[in-house]
Amino acid sequence: MVNYILLYKIKKKVKTMLKDKIGMGEIATTPSSCIDCLATDISWEIYYLMKEKDEA
C-alpha cells in the first residue's frame, strides 16, 4: 500500500530543493520544463528506495 502522506512530504521537499537550485542557477531549465513533473518522478524514486530499505 502506498503511503501518500509520506510521498507528499517527500515531493514538497524535493520541489523546494529544485526551486532553490534553479534560483541559484545550478539547474538549467527551458520554457517547456515541468518542475512539478520532475519533482514527482524524483519523489516516487525516493519513496521506492525507502520502501526497499524498510523491507530489507
N, C-alpha and C positions, 0 to 999 in steps of 0.2 A: 504494500500500500504506500502511496506517495504522500509524504508529509508536505502539503502545500504551504503551510505556515513557515517551515524551515526554508523551503525553496524561495518563498517571497523575501525572507530576510537576507538570504544569500544574494538574490537578484538586486535588492536595494543597495547592498554594499558594493557589488560589482559595478552597478550603474554609476554610483557616486565616484568610484575609483576611475572609471573610464572618462567621466566628465572632467575630473581633475586633471587627468593625463592629457586630454585633448586641450584643456585650457592652458596648460603649461607648454603645449606644443610637442609633447613626447609621442603622441599618436596622430598620424595624419588622417584626415577624413576627406571625403568627396561630397559634393552636393547631394548625391543619392545614398549616402551612408545611412544605415539604420542602426543607431546606437542601442535602441531597445532590443532589436533582433540579436545583436552581438551579445548583449548582457544576458539575454535569455539562454542562448547557446552555451555560454560560459557557465552560467548558473546550473544548468542541467548537468554539465560535465562534473562540476564540483560536487553537486548533490550525489551523483552516482559514485564518485570516488569516496565520499564519506560513507555511503551505504556499504560499499565493498570493504572498507576498513572496519566497520562495525561488525560485519558478518565474519570476518577473518579472525 
